[in-house]
Amino acid sequence: MKEILCFGDSNTYGLIPKTNGRYDREVRWTGLLQDALKNDGFHVLEEGLCGRTTVFEDEFRQNRKGSDMLPVLLESHNPINIVVLMLGTNDCKSYYHASAEVIGKGIEKLIEQIWNYSQSVKILLVSPILLGQEVWKTEFDPEFDTDSIETSKQLKAVYERIAKKQNIEFLAASDYAKPSKEDQEHMSVEGHRRLAEAVIEKIKNSALSA
C-alpha cells in the first residue's frame, strides 16, 4: 500500500462554503482521490486544516503554521510515498503583508521539510484556487483585501517555477476549480470533483505512480 499525504487548508479539509460544515468524504476531492486510487494500491491521508498557512503564525487561532505541523505529520504517518501540497490562500490575508514571492519561500521551506524526512518521497505541488473578486467584503471574508486577490493570481507562476527548480510535479488548482459564489473562497461540489479528476490524472500518468 502506498501512502498519499494531502497537506492543505480548508479546501483540503472540505469546508462547505458559507458554513462551518464539512463536505462528506465522498464529495471532498481527497475522498474522491481515495476512491479512484484504492484499487491501484494507494491510501489517502487527509490533513487539511482551516486557516493553515505555510510559515505564518495566526495570532487568533493556534496550530495554523504549516511548517510546525508538517514534520510531525510526516513522522506520525510514516512511511509516506507521495505528498500533495496545496497551501497559500491563507498566506494572502492582509495582516501577513506577504507577496507571492514570499509565500513561495514558505512553500520552499515545506518542500525542504519533506526532503529532510525522506529523499525518496514524491511531491505534487498544487497552487491554490484564486480568491473571488469580492472576498474582502464584510459579508465574505474581510481578513483579505483587494491586494490579496492580486497576490492569489500570482501564485500559479511562482509555484510552477519552484516545481521546476525542485524537479517535482506541479498542478494549478485554479485551472480546474473556482471559488464559490457563496463565499468567494471555497470550492463547490463541482470544484472538488474537477480538482479530484486533475489530481487523479496527474498521479496515474506521471512519475508519481512509479
C-alpha positions, 0 to 999 in steps of 0.5 A, a space after each residue: 500500500 502506498 501512502 498519499 499525504 494531502 497537506 492543505 487548508 480548508 479546501 483540503 479539509 472540505 469546508 462547505 462554503 458559507 458554513 462551518 460544515 464539512 463536505 462528506 468524504 465522498 464529495 471532498 476531492 481527497 475522498 474522491 482521490 481515495 476512491 479512484 486510487 484504492 484499487 491501484 494500491 494507494 491510501 489517502 491521508 487527509 490533513 487539511 486544516 482551516 486557516 493553515 498557512 505555510 510559515 505564518 503564525 495566526 495570532 487568533 487561532 493556534 496550530 495554523 503554521 504549516 511548517 510546525 505541523 508538517 514534520 510531525 505529520 510526516 513522522 506520525 504517518 510514516 512511511 509516506 510515498 507521495 505528498 500533495 501540497 496545496 497551501 497559500 490562500 491563507 498566506 494572502 490575508 492582509 495582516 501577513 503583508 506577504 507577496 507571492 514571492 514570499 509565500 513561495 519561500 514558505 512553500 520552499 521551506 515545506 518542500 525542504 521539510 519533506 526532503 529532510 524526512 525522506 529523499 525518496 518521497 514524491 511531491 505534487 505541488 498544487 497552487 491554490 484556487 484564486 480568491 473571488 473578486 469580492 472576498 474582502 467584503 464584510 459579508 465574505 471574508 474581510 481578513 483579505 483585501 483587494 491586494 490579496 486577490 492580486 497576490 492569489 493570481 500570482 501564485 500559479 507562476 511562482 509555484 510552477 517555477 519552484 516545481 521546476 527548480 525542485 524537479 517535482 510535479 506541479 498542478 494549478 488548482 485554479 485551472 480546474 476549480 473556482 471559488 464559490 459564489 457563496 463565499 468567494 473562497 471555497 470550492 463547490 461540489 463541482 470544484 472538488 470533483 474537477 480538482 479530484 479528476 486533475 489530481 487523479 490524472 496527474 498521479 496515474 500518468 506521471 512519475 508519481 505512480 512509479 
